Amino acid sequence: MPHQQQELISTLHECMTACNHCYNACLQEEDIKMMTTCIQLDRECADICGYVEQAITRGTPFLSELTNVCAAICEACGKECKKHAHNHCQHCAEKCFTCAEACKAA
């Protein structure tokens, strides 16, 4: 597997992990209704990152299409998380933006 794909897999995995953590932490927030969109996008982002990670290891012929979709979802999640001052949201936003850039470069 090329080094660039190994780096992308690592970035996808870090983003998925950050989104899963943010998702769980948001569910514990006092004003959970305010966190609804963040929670939804965390789930979407974690799922697509995990899927793309697996697809790369299978040698998918659809890498370009998948990384384009993944970048769009990561950006949306990052923008939403950035709106919230919670540390878990800020960390997630950072990982999402990093992942979006890595997906665009793939």
Backbone atoms as SQL, in Angstrom:
CREATE TABLE atoms (id INTEGER PRIMARY KEY, chain TEXT, resi INTEGER, resn TEXT, atom TEXT, x REAL, y REAL, z REAL);
INSERT INTO atoms VALUES
  (1, 'A', 1, 'MET', 'N', 0.849, -1.179, 0.000),
  (2, 'A', 1, 'MET', 'CA', 0.000, 0.000, 0.000),
  (3, 'A', 1, 'MET', 'C', 0.897, 1.246, 0.000),
  (4, 'A', 2, 'PRO', 'N', 0.624, 2.182, -0.891),
  (5, 'A', 2, 'PRO', 'CA', 1.438, 3.402, -0.943),
  (6, 'A', 2, 'PRO', 'C', 1.399, 4.184, 0.374),
  (7, 'A', 3, 'HIS', 'N', 2.504, 4.866, 0.665),
  (8, 'A', 3, 'HIS', 'CA', 2.640, 5.643, 1.897),
  (9, 'A', 3, 'HIS', 'C', 1.511, 6.674, 2.032),
  (10, 'A', 4, 'GLN', 'N', 1.130, 7.325, 0.932),
  (11, 'A', 4, 'GLN', 'CA', 0.079, 8.346, 0.973),
  (12, 'A', 4, 'GLN', 'C', -1.247, 7.727, 1.434),
  (13, 'A', 5, 'GLN', 'N', -1.541, 6.523, 0.977),
  (14, 'A', 5, 'GLN', 'CA', -2.780, 5.867, 1.403),
  (15, 'A', 5, 'GLN', 'C', -2.707, 5.464, 2.872),
  (16, 'A', 6, 'GLN', 'N', -1.540, 5.063, 3.338),
  (17, 'A', 6, 'GLN', 'CA', -1.390, 4.726, 4.757),
  (18, 'A', 6, 'GLN', 'C', -1.612, 5.958, 5.625),
  (19, 'A', 7, 'GLU', 'N', -1.107, 7.101, 5.187),
  (20, 'A', 7, 'GLU', 'CA', -1.323, 8.348, 5.929),
  (21, 'A', 7, 'GLU', 'C', -2.800, 8.724, 5.932),
  (22, 'A', 8, 'LEU', 'N', -3.465, 8.546, 4.793),
  (23, 'A', 8, 'LEU', 'CA', -4.891, 8.854, 4.709),
  (24, 'A', 8, 'LEU', 'C', -5.683, 7.949, 5.650),
  (25, 'A', 9, 'ILE', 'N', -5.349, 6.677, 5.684),
  (26, 'A', 9, 'ILE', 'CA', -6.027, 5.745, 6.595),
  (27, 'A', 9, 'ILE', 'C', -5.863, 6.208, 8.034),
  (28, 'A', 10, 'SER', 'N', -4.683, 6.630, 8.407),
  (29, 'A', 10, 'SER', 'CA', -4.428, 7.112, 9.763),
  (30, 'A', 10, 'SER', 'C', -5.259, 8.365, 10.064),
  (31, 'A', 11, 'THR', 'N', -5.306, 9.283, 9.108),
  (32, 'A', 11, 'THR', 'CA', -6.083, 10.520, 9.283),
  (33, 'A', 11, 'THR', 'C', -7.571, 10.215, 9.387),
  (34, 'A', 12, 'LEU', 'N', -8.064, 9.322, 8.547),
  (35, 'A', 12, 'LEU', 'CA', -9.472, 8.910, 8.611),
  (36, 'A', 12, 'LEU', 'C', -9.790, 8.293, 9.969),
  (37, 'A', 13, 'HIS', 'N', -8.892, 7.465, 10.453),
  (38, 'A', 13, 'HIS', 'CA', -9.117, 6.801, 11.728),
  (39, 'A', 13, 'HIS', 'C', -9.131, 7.809, 12.888),
  (40, 'A', 14, 'GLU', 'N', -8.224, 8.760, 12.855),
  (41, 'A', 14, 'GLU', 'CA', -8.196, 9.805, 13.893),
  (42, 'A', 14, 'GLU', 'C', -9.484, 10.625, 13.869),
  (43, 'A', 15, 'CYS', 'N', -9.974, 10.936, 12.682),
  (44, 'A', 15, 'CYS', 'CA', -11.213, 11.709, 12.564),
  (45, 'A', 15, 'CYS', 'C', -12.397, 10.896, 13.076),
  (46, 'A', 16, 'MET', 'N', -12.457, 9.630, 12.680),
  (47, 'A', 16, 'MET', 'CA', -13.537, 8.766, 13.141),
  (48, 'A', 16, 'MET', 'C', -13.539, 8.676, 14.659),
  (49, 'A', 17, 'THR', 'N', -12.380, 8.516, 15.256),
  (50, 'A', 17, 'THR', 'CA', -12.259, 8.411, 16.705),
  (51, 'A', 17, 'THR', 'C', -12.694, 9.716, 17.379),
  (52, 'A', 18, 'ALA', 'N', -12.263, 10.851, 16.842),
  (53, 'A', 18, 'ALA', 'CA', -12.645, 12.154, 17.408),
  (54, 'A', 18, 'ALA', 'C', -14.153, 12.371, 17.301),
  (55, 'A', 19, 'CYS', 'N', -14.732, 11.991, 16.169),
  (56, 'A', 19, 'CYS', 'CA', -16.179, 12.142, 15.988),
  (57, 'A', 19, 'CYS', 'C', -16.950, 11.245, 16.949),
  (58, 'A', 20, 'ASN', 'N', -16.479, 10.013, 17.133),
  (59, 'A', 20, 'ASN', 'CA', -17.151, 9.118, 18.081),
  (60, 'A', 20, 'ASN', 'C', -17.070, 9.668, 19.505),
  (61, 'A', 21, 'HIS', 'N', -15.915, 10.222, 19.864),
  (62, 'A', 21, 'HIS', 'CA', -15.773, 10.815, 21.191),
  (63, 'A', 21, 'HIS', 'C', -16.698, 12.030, 21.341),
  (64, 'A', 22, 'CYS', 'N', -16.710, 12.886, 20.326),
  (65, 'A', 22, 'CYS', 'CA', -17.556, 14.084, 20.362),
  (66, 'A', 22, 'CYS', 'C', -19.031, 13.681, 20.457),
  (67, 'A', 23, 'TYR', 'N', -19.418, 12.706, 19.670),
  (68, 'A', 23, 'TYR', 'CA', -20.791, 12.189, 19.689),
  (69, 'A', 23, 'TYR', 'C', -21.196, 11.786, 21.107),
  (70, 'A', 24, 'ASN', 'N', -20.367, 10.961, 21.730),
  (71, 'A', 24, 'ASN', 'CA', -20.669, 10.495, 23.086),
  (72, 'A', 24, 'ASN', 'C', -20.671, 11.639, 24.097),
  (73, 'A', 25, 'ALA', 'N', -19.719, 12.551, 23.973),
  (74, 'A', 25, 'ALA', 'CA', -19.645, 13.685, 24.898),
  (75, 'A', 25, 'ALA', 'C', -20.833, 14.627, 24.714),
  (76, 'A', 26, 'CYS', 'N', -21.243, 14.851, 23.484),
  (77, 'A', 26, 'CYS', 'CA', -22.401, 15.724, 23.219),
  (78, 'A', 26, 'CYS', 'C', -23.670, 15.153, 23.845),
  (79, 'A', 27, 'LEU', 'N', -23.787, 13.835, 23.843),
  (80, 'A', 27, 'LEU', 'CA', -24.963, 13.202, 24.447),
  (81, 'A', 27, 'LEU', 'C', -25.031, 13.447, 25.950),
  (82, 'A', 28, 'GLN', 'N', -23.899, 13.816, 26.556),
  (83, 'A', 28, 'GLN', 'CA', -23.848, 14.067, 28.001),
  (84, 'A', 28, 'GLN', 'C', -24.015, 15.547, 28.344),
  (85, 'A', 29, 'GLU', 'N', -24.064, 16.409, 27.326),
  (86, 'A', 29, 'GLU', 'CA', -24.185, 17.849, 27.584),
  (87, 'A', 29, 'GLU', 'C', -25.546, 18.174, 28.191),
  (88, 'A', 30, 'GLU', 'N', -25.570, 19.245, 28.966),
  (89, 'A', 30, 'GLU', 'CA', -26.790, 19.658, 29.653),
  (90, 'A', 30, 'GLU', 'C', -27.898, 20.038, 28.670),
  (91, 'A', 31, 'ASP', 'N', -27.557, 20.840, 27.665),
  (92, 'A', 31, 'ASP', 'CA', -28.543, 21.275, 26.672),
  (93, 'A', 31, 'ASP', 'C', -28.373, 20.427, 25.411),
  (94, 'A', 32, 'ILE', 'N', -28.873, 19.208, 25.477),
  (95, 'A', 32, 'ILE', 'CA', -28.667, 18.260, 24.383),
  (96, 'A', 32, 'ILE', 'C', -29.377, 18.708, 23.099),
  (97, 'A', 33, 'LYS', 'N', -30.486, 19.432, 23.225),
  (98, 'A', 33, 'LYS', 'CA', -31.187, 19.905, 22.027),
  (99, 'A', 33, 'LYS', 'C', -30.303, 20.848, 21.210),
  (100, 'A', 34, 'MET', 'N', -29.486, 21.629, 21.891),
  (101, 'A', 34, 'MET', 'CA', -28.576, 22.545, 21.199),
  (102, 'A', 34, 'MET', 'C', -27.504, 21.760, 20.435),
  (103, 'A', 35, 'MET', 'N', -27.270, 20.523, 20.835),
  (104, 'A', 35, 'MET', 'CA', -26.203, 19.706, 20.257),
  (105, 'A', 35, 'MET', 'C', -26.693, 18.749, 19.176),
  (106, 'A', 36, 'THR', 'N', -27.964, 18.785, 18.840),
  (107, 'A', 36, 'THR', 'CA', -28.552, 17.807, 17.921),
  (108, 'A', 36, 'THR', 'C', -27.831, 17.728, 16.582),
  (109, 'A', 37, 'THR', 'N', -27.603, 18.851, 15.944),
  (110, 'A', 37, 'THR', 'CA', -26.940, 18.836, 14.638),
  (111, 'A', 37, 'THR', 'C', -25.517, 18.339, 14.764),
  (112, 'A', 38, 'CYS', 'N', -24.833, 18.724, 15.815),
  (113, 'A', 38, 'CYS', 'CA', -23.472, 18.262, 16.058),
  (114, 'A', 38, 'CYS', 'C', -23.459, 16.742, 16.210),
  (115, 'A', 39, 'ILE', 'N', -24.375, 16.221, 16.977),
  (116, 'A', 39, 'ILE', 'CA', -24.467, 14.779, 17.195),
  (117, 'A', 39, 'ILE', 'C', -24.725, 14.053, 15.876),
  (118, 'A', 40, 'GLN', 'N', -25.654, 14.562, 15.083),
  (119, 'A', 40, 'GLN', 'CA', -25.975, 13.930, 13.804),
  (120, 'A', 40, 'GLN', 'C', -24.766, 13.931, 12.869),
  (121, 'A', 41, 'LEU', 'N', -24.096, 15.069, 12.775),
  (122, 'A', 41, 'LEU', 'CA', -22.941, 15.148, 11.882),
  (123, 'A', 41, 'LEU', 'C', -21.757, 14.340, 12.394),
  (124, 'A', 42, 'ASP', 'N', -21.586, 14.258, 13.713),
  (125, 'A', 42, 'ASP', 'CA', -20.547, 13.384, 14.266),
  (126, 'A', 42, 'ASP', 'C', -20.763, 11.951, 13.793),
  (127, 'A', 43, 'ARG', 'N', -22.008, 11.505, 13.843),
  (128, 'A', 43, 'ARG', 'CA', -22.334, 10.128, 13.437),
  (129, 'A', 43, 'ARG', 'C', -22.061, 9.934, 11.942),
  (130, 'A', 44, 'GLU', 'N', -22.528, 10.879, 11.118),
  (131, 'A', 44, 'GLU', 'CA', -22.310, 10.794, 9.669),
  (132, 'A', 44, 'GLU', 'C', -20.821, 10.762, 9.347),
  (133, 'A', 45, 'CYS', 'N', -20.073, 11.628, 9.995),
  (134, 'A', 45, 'CYS', 'CA', -18.648, 11.752, 9.719),
  (135, 'A', 45, 'CYS', 'C', -17.891, 10.506, 10.163),
  (136, 'A', 46, 'ALA', 'N', -18.179, 10.018, 11.348),
  (137, 'A', 46, 'ALA', 'CA', -17.513, 8.807, 11.828),
  (138, 'A', 46, 'ALA', 'C', -17.803, 7.634, 10.897),
  (139, 'A', 47, 'ASP', 'N', -19.049, 7.528, 10.461),
  (140, 'A', 47, 'ASP', 'CA', -19.424, 6.415, 9.585),
  (141, 'A', 47, 'ASP', 'C', -18.713, 6.477, 8.238),
  (142, 'A', 48, 'ILE', 'N', -18.681, 7.658, 7.613),
  (143, 'A', 48, 'ILE', 'CA', -18.043, 7.750, 6.292),
  (144, 'A', 48, 'ILE', 'C', -16.531, 7.565, 6.417),
  (145, 'A', 49, 'CYS', 'N', -15.923, 8.096, 7.467),
  (146, 'A', 49, 'CYS', 'CA', -14.477, 7.910, 7.648),
  (147, 'A', 49, 'CYS', 'C', -14.143, 6.434, 7.827),
  (148, 'A', 50, 'GLY', 'N', -14.929, 5.740, 8.628),
  (149, 'A', 50, 'GLY', 'CA', -14.712, 4.314, 8.827),
  (150, 'A', 50, 'GLY', 'C', -14.904, 3.531, 7.538),
  (151, 'A', 51, 'TYR', 'N', -15.913, 3.916, 6.771),
  (152, 'A', 51, 'TYR', 'CA', -16.168, 3.224, 5.507),
  (153, 'A', 51, 'TYR', 'C', -15.029, 3.448, 4.510),
  (154, 'A', 52, 'VAL', 'N', -14.588, 4.682, 4.374),
  (155, 'A', 52, 'VAL', 'CA', -13.510, 4.985, 3.430),
  (156, 'A', 52, 'VAL', 'C', -12.222, 4.283, 3.867),
  (157, 'A', 53, 'GLU', 'N', -11.963, 4.252, 5.162),
  (158, 'A', 53, 'GLU', 'CA', -10.792, 3.545, 5.675),
  (159, 'A', 53, 'GLU', 'C', -10.829, 2.077, 5.230),
  (160, 'A', 54, 'GLN', 'N', -11.966, 1.436, 5.393),
  (161, 'A', 54, 'GLN', 'CA', -12.106, 0.045, 4.978),
  (162, 'A', 54, 'GLN', 'C', -11.997, -0.106, 3.466),
  (163, 'A', 55, 'ALA', 'N', -12.609, 0.803, 2.736),
  (164, 'A', 55, 'ALA', 'CA', -12.596, 0.728, 1.278),
  (165, 'A', 55, 'ALA', 'C', -11.177, 0.825, 0.724),
  (166, 'A', 56, 'ILE', 'N', -10.362, 1.662, 1.338),
  (167, 'A', 56, 'ILE', 'CA', -8.960, 1.795, 0.906),
  (168, 'A', 56, 'ILE', 'C', -8.233, 0.471, 1.088),
  (169, 'A', 57, 'THR', 'N', -8.453, -0.171, 2.224),
  (170, 'A', 57, 'THR', 'CA', -7.756, -1.433, 2.479),
  (171, 'A', 57, 'THR', 'C', -8.218, -2.541, 1.530),
  (172, 'A', 58, 'ARG', 'N', -9.410, -2.388, 0.965),
  (173, 'A', 58, 'ARG', 'CA', -9.909, -3.362, -0.019),
  (174, 'A', 58, 'ARG', 'C', -9.448, -3.029, -1.430),
  (175, 'A', 59, 'GLY', 'N', -8.824, -1.870, -1.602),
  (176, 'A', 59, 'GLY', 'CA', -8.392, -1.463, -2.937),
  (177, 'A', 59, 'GLY', 'C', -9.542, -0.973, -3.797),
  (178, 'A', 60, 'THR', 'N', -10.440, -0.218, -3.214),
  (179, 'A', 60, 'THR', 'CA', -11.619, 0.258, -3.922),
  (180, 'A', 60, 'THR', 'C', -11.265, 0.996, -5.222),
  (181, 'A', 61, 'PRO', 'N', -12.032, 0.773, -6.281),
  (182, 'A', 61, 'PRO', 'CA', -11.841, 1.549, -7.505),
  (183, 'A', 61, 'PRO', 'C', -12.557, 2.904, -7.434),
  (184, 'A', 62, 'PHE', 'N', -13.248, 3.162, -6.329),
  (185, 'A', 62, 'PHE', 'CA', -14.039, 4.385, -6.171),
  (186, 'A', 62, 'PHE', 'C', -13.420, 5.361, -5.179),
  (187, 'A', 63, 'LEU', 'N', -12.111, 5.296, -5.000),
  (188, 'A', 63, 'LEU', 'CA', -11.448, 6.123, -3.996),
  (189, 'A', 63, 'LEU', 'C', -11.728, 7.608, -4.202),
  (190, 'A', 64, 'SER', 'N', -11.629, 8.080, -5.402),
  (191, 'A', 64, 'SER', 'CA', -11.849, 9.501, -5.679),
  (192, 'A', 64, 'SER', 'C', -13.261, 9.941, -5.303),
  (193, 'A', 65, 'GLU', 'N', -14.233, 9.151, -5.685),
  (194, 'A', 65, 'GLU', 'CA', -15.632, 9.488, -5.374),
  (195, 'A', 65, 'GLU', 'C', -15.874, 9.462, -3.864),
  (196, 'A', 66, 'LEU', 'N', -15.342, 8.442, -3.208),
  (197, 'A', 66, 'LEU', 'CA', -15.544, 8.309, -1.764),
  (198, 'A', 66, 'LEU', 'C', -14.852, 9.421, -0.986),
  (199, 'A', 67, 'THR', 'N', -13.647, 9.770, -1.396),
  (200, 'A', 67, 'THR', 'CA', -12.939, 10.825, -0.661),
  (201, 'A', 67, 'THR', 'C', -13.588, 12.183, -0.894),
  (202, 'A', 68, 'ASN', 'N', -14.214, 12.389, -2.050),
  (203, 'A', 68, 'ASN', 'CA', -14.935, 13.640, -2.281),
  (204, 'A', 68, 'ASN', 'C', -16.127, 13.764, -1.335),
  (205, 'A', 69, 'VAL', 'N', -16.871, 12.684, -1.191),
  (206, 'A', 69, 'VAL', 'CA', -18.020, 12.682, -0.274),
  (207, 'A', 69, 'VAL', 'C', -17.525, 12.835, 1.167),
  (208, 'A', 70, 'CYS', 'N', -16.474, 12.119, 1.507),
  (209, 'A', 70, 'CYS', 'CA', -15.928, 12.182, 2.861),
  (210, 'A', 70, 'CYS', 'C', -15.469, 13.604, 3.197),
  (211, 'A', 71, 'ALA', 'N', -14.802, 14.253, 2.254),
  (212, 'A', 71, 'ALA', 'CA', -14.339, 15.630, 2.486),
  (213, 'A', 71, 'ALA', 'C', -15.513, 16.561, 2.764),
  (214, 'A', 72, 'ALA', 'N', -16.590, 16.410, 2.007),
  (215, 'A', 72, 'ALA', 'CA', -17.765, 17.273, 2.194),
  (216, 'A', 72, 'ALA', 'C', -18.389, 17.056, 3.574),
  (217, 'A', 73, 'ILE', 'N', -18.494, 15.807, 3.991),
  (218, 'A', 73, 'ILE', 'CA', -19.090, 15.512, 5.296),
  (219, 'A', 73, 'ILE', 'C', -18.166, 15.971, 6.419),
  (220, 'A', 74, 'CYS', 'N', -16.867, 15.751, 6.268),
  (221, 'A', 74, 'CYS', 'CA', -15.911, 16.211, 7.283),
  (222, 'A', 74, 'CYS', 'C', -15.965, 17.728, 7.441),
  (223, 'A', 75, 'GLU', 'N', -16.052, 18.446, 6.331),
  (224, 'A', 75, 'GLU', 'CA', -16.136, 19.909, 6.410),
  (225, 'A', 75, 'GLU', 'C', -17.408, 20.348, 7.125),
  (226, 'A', 76, 'ALA', 'N', -18.529, 19.715, 6.794),
  (227, 'A', 76, 'ALA', 'CA', -19.801, 20.071, 7.444),
  (228, 'A', 76, 'ALA', 'C', -19.733, 19.800, 8.942),
  (229, 'A', 77, 'CYS', 'N', -19.170, 18.664, 9.311),
  (230, 'A', 77, 'CYS', 'CA', -19.050, 18.318, 10.724),
  (231, 'A', 77, 'CYS', 'C', -18.102, 19.293, 11.431),
  (232, 'A', 78, 'GLY', 'N', -16.980, 19.594, 10.792),
  (233, 'A', 78, 'GLY', 'CA', -16.027, 20.527, 11.374),
  (234, 'A', 78, 'GLY', 'C', -16.628, 21.905, 11.606),
  (235, 'A', 79, 'LYS', 'N', -17.386, 22.380, 10.637),
  (236, 'A', 79, 'LYS', 'CA', -18.033, 23.695, 10.775),
  (237, 'A', 79, 'LYS', 'C', -19.030, 23.704, 11.921),
  (238, 'A', 80, 'GLU', 'N', -19.797, 22.638, 12.042),
  (239, 'A', 80, 'GLU', 'CA', -20.770, 22.565, 13.140),
  (240, 'A', 80, 'GLU', 'C', -20.067, 22.473, 14.484),
  (241, 'A', 81, 'CYS', 'N', -19.068, 21.617, 14.587),
  (242, 'A', 81, 'CYS', 'CA', -18.354, 21.456, 15.864),
  (243, 'A', 81, 'CYS', 'C', -17.666, 22.755, 16.270),
  (244, 'A', 82, 'LYS', 'N', -17.161, 23.473, 15.306),
  (245, 'A', 82, 'LYS', 'CA', -16.456, 24.735, 15.577),
  (246, 'A', 82, 'LYS', 'C', -17.371, 25.756, 16.270),
  (247, 'A', 83, 'LYS', 'N', -18.682, 25.629, 16.081),
  (248, 'A', 83, 'LYS', 'CA', -19.656, 26.549, 16.687),
  (249, 'A', 83, 'LYS', 'C', -19.755, 26.381, 18.202),
  (250, 'A', 84, 'HIS', 'N', -19.301, 25.238, 18.710),
  (251, 'A', 84, 'HIS', 'CA', -19.475, 24.922, 20.129),
  (252, 'A', 84, 'HIS', 'C', -18.143, 25.053, 20.870),
  (253, 'A', 85, 'ALA', 'N', -18.180, 25.639, 22.036),
  (254, 'A', 85, 'ALA', 'CA', -16.958, 25.923, 22.797),
  (255, 'A', 85, 'ALA', 'C', -16.394, 24.708, 23.528),
  (256, 'A', 86, 'HIS', 'N', -17.140, 23.632, 23.587),
  (257, 'A', 86, 'HIS', 'CA', -16.678, 22.439, 24.301),
  (258, 'A', 86, 'HIS', 'C', -15.360, 21.944, 23.713),
  (259, 'A', 87, 'ASN', 'N', -14.463, 21.514, 24.579),
  (260, 'A', 87, 'ASN', 'CA', -13.165, 21.007, 24.119),
  (261, 'A', 87, 'ASN', 'C', -13.310, 19.856, 23.142),
  (262, 'A', 88, 'HIS', 'N', -14.245, 18.953, 23.416),
  (263, 'A', 88, 'HIS', 'CA', -14.431, 17.804, 22.520),
  (264, 'A', 88, 'HIS', 'C', -14.894, 18.253, 21.138),
  (265, 'A', 89, 'CYS', 'N', -15.694, 19.298, 21.069),
  (266, 'A', 89, 'CYS', 'CA', -16.152, 19.816, 19.770),
  (267, 'A', 89, 'CYS', 'C', -15.001, 20.503, 19.025),
  (268, 'A', 90, 'GLN', 'N', -14.211, 21.274, 19.739),
  (269, 'A', 90, 'GLN', 'CA', -13.086, 21.963, 19.111),
  (270, 'A', 90, 'GLN', 'C', -12.050, 20.963, 18.589),
  (271, 'A', 91, 'HIS', 'N', -11.777, 19.920, 19.366),
  (272, 'A', 91, 'HIS', 'CA', -10.839, 18.881, 18.947),
  (273, 'A', 91, 'HIS', 'C', -11.385, 18.148, 17.713),
  (274, 'A', 92, 'CYS', 'N', -12.661, 17.851, 17.742),
  (275, 'A', 92, 'CYS', 'CA', -13.302, 17.163, 16.623),
  (276, 'A', 92, 'CYS', 'C', -13.235, 18.031, 15.365),
  (277, 'A', 93, 'ALA', 'N', -13.511, 19.309, 15.507),
  (278, 'A', 93, 'ALA', 'CA', -13.454, 20.215, 14.354),
  (279, 'A', 93, 'ALA', 'C', -12.066, 20.190, 13.720),
  (280, 'A', 94, 'GLU', 'N', -11.042, 20.238, 14.545),
  (281, 'A', 94, 'GLU', 'CA', -9.664, 20.216, 14.047),
  (282, 'A', 94, 'GLU', 'C', -9.394, 18.935, 13.244),
  (283, 'A', 95, 'LYS', 'N', -9.804, 17.792, 13.798),
  (284, 'A', 95, 'LYS', 'CA', -9.589, 16.508, 13.119),
  (285, 'A', 95, 'LYS', 'C', -10.413, 16.424, 11.833),
  (286, 'A', 96, 'CYS', 'N', -11.608, 16.977, 11.857),
  (287, 'A', 96, 'CYS', 'CA', -12.469, 16.957, 10.664),
  (288, 'A', 96, 'CYS', 'C', -11.854, 17.790, 9.537),
  (289, 'A', 97, 'PHE', 'N', -11.376, 18.968, 9.867),
  (290, 'A', 97, 'PHE', 'CA', -10.770, 19.830, 8.827),
  (291, 'A', 97, 'PHE', 'C', -9.499, 19.194, 8.268),
  (292, 'A', 98, 'THR', 'N', -8.709, 18.566, 9.131),
  (293, 'A', 98, 'THR', 'CA', -7.501, 17.877, 8.678),
  (294, 'A', 98, 'THR', 'C', -7.874, 16.735, 7.732),
  (295, 'A', 99, 'CYS', 'N', -8.886, 15.993, 8.104),
  (296, 'A', 99, 'CYS', 'CA', -9.324, 14.857, 7.293),
  (297, 'A', 99, 'CYS', 'C', -9.895, 15.339, 5.959),
  (298, 'A', 100, 'ALA', 'N', -10.660, 16.411, 5.974),
  (299, 'A', 100, 'ALA', 'CA', -11.220, 16.940, 4.733),
  (300, 'A', 100, 'ALA', 'C', -10.092, 17.306, 3.762),
  (301, 'A', 101, 'GLU', 'N', -9.055, 17.935, 4.274),
  (302, 'A', 101, 'GLU', 'CA', -7.921, 18.317, 3.418),
  (303, 'A', 101, 'GLU', 'C', -7.192, 17.074, 2.882),
  (304, 'A', 102, 'ALA', 'N', -7.025, 16.080, 3.716),
  (305, 'A', 102, 'ALA', 'CA', -6.367, 14.846, 3.282),
  (306, 'A', 102, 'ALA', 'C', -7.193, 14.142, 2.207),
  (307, 'A', 103, 'CYS', 'N', -8.507, 14.146, 2.371),
  (308, 'A', 103, 'CYS', 'CA', -9.383, 13.523, 1.373),
  (309, 'A', 103, 'CYS', 'C', -9.345, 14.275, 0.042),
  (310, 'A', 104, 'LYS', 'N', -9.276, 15.588, 0.115),
  (311, 'A', 104, 'LYS', 'CA', -9.191, 16.385, -1.122),
  (312, 'A', 104, 'LYS', 'C', -7.889, 16.117, -1.857),
  (313, 'A', 105, 'ALA', 'N', -6.828, 15.831, -1.106),
  (314, 'A', 105, 'ALA', 'CA', -5.511, 15.604, -1.708),
  (315, 'A', 105, 'ALA', 'C', -5.345, 14.182, -2.235),
  (316, 'A', 106, 'ALA', 'N', -6.269, 13.293, -1.851),
  (317, 'A', 106, 'ALA', 'CA', -6.141, 11.871, -2.251),
  (318, 'A', 106, 'ALA', 'C', -6.420, 11.672, -3.726);
